[in-house]
Amino acid sequence: MKISKSNYSKIADYYDKVRHIRADVWIPRIIQYGKIENRSLVLDVGCGTGSFARSLLSLRSATIFSIDNSLKMLKKASAKNKTRKIHWILSDAHKLPFKNNCFDCVYMTLVVHHFENKELALQEVYRALKKGGSCVIMTHSHYRIKRHFLRDFPGITAIDLKRFPSIPFLKILMEKIGFKNVHSHLASKTKDTLQLLKSWKRSKTSSSQP
Ligand SMILES: C[S@@+](CC[C@H](N)C(=O)[O-])C[C@H]1O[C@@H](n2cnc3c(N)ncnc32)[C@H](O)[C@@H]1O
């Protein structure tokens, strides 16, 4: 089955109308798992229209670098928020424009399935994280995909099972890259908020430095 690549610039104008996730509901989990403090330096990978970065800023006075490879999504994001605490940057996750060991936390929400080369993109995240920094990945598990779509939309289930990496796959991949203390957490909250939050905590040791 060939799955075409997503182009968010085509849907940027109406993305917020169709994206029902409540960033304000989930950002406390990201703050908790990512150990985000007021002075933290945070990277938001695949920020889209920036709802998670804005919610984060309402709870923590962190400095946030929000990257996306769609200029139109970034323009939507920056139009909503001109604060100097969020830096909107056009960049591909496979080649992050940051030095090694910069960030206290890197998070991404519903982005990991878009990476053409997941290993390369997550290696970049690992490189950009400080020693002891945390990476939080929010995604859908295969369990959730099957439960949500199987009954009414079996065709979509098959596509999503192929698109989304499984949690065990991500865990093995992250450990191979060097992430330590990799955990997953079920994060469903209400019956209509079928999201899973996957938290991958990472503590770099000197020997695991790139
Ligand atoms: C489903 S949207 C999620 C947006 C946002 N994180 C949210 O939760 O609302 C996926 C986003 O990832 C971006 N994206 C996909 N592949 C990317 C890549 N390789 N590098 C950077 N951004 C990417 C898309 O342009 C899109 O804005």
The ligand as a Gaussian input file, in Angstrom:
#p B3LYP/6-31G(d) Opt

LIG

0 1
 C       -0.709000      16.576000      12.536000
 S        0.210000      18.084000      12.390000
 C        0.508000      18.391000      14.148000
 C        0.756000      19.841000      14.422000
 C        0.878000      20.186000      15.910000
 N        1.992000      19.502000      16.501000
 C       -0.412000      19.861000      16.634000
 O       -0.409000      18.936000      17.448000
 O       -1.422000      20.536000      16.375000
 C        1.822000      17.588000      11.837000
 C        2.763000      18.773000      11.608000
 O        4.073000      18.251000      11.410000
 C        4.697000      18.962000      10.368000
 N        5.762000      18.110000       9.814000
 C        5.610000      16.950000       9.136000
 N        6.811000      16.444000       8.793000
 C        7.736000      17.307000       9.276000
 C        9.169000      17.352000       9.237000
 N        9.875000      16.379000       8.627000
 N        9.801000      18.389000       9.815000
 C        9.102000      19.374000      10.430000
 N        7.749000      19.392000      10.489000
 C        7.072000      18.369000       9.919000
 C        3.561000      19.283000       9.401000
 O        3.859000      20.346000       8.516000
 C        2.425000      19.592000      10.365000
 O        2.381000      20.960000      10.697000

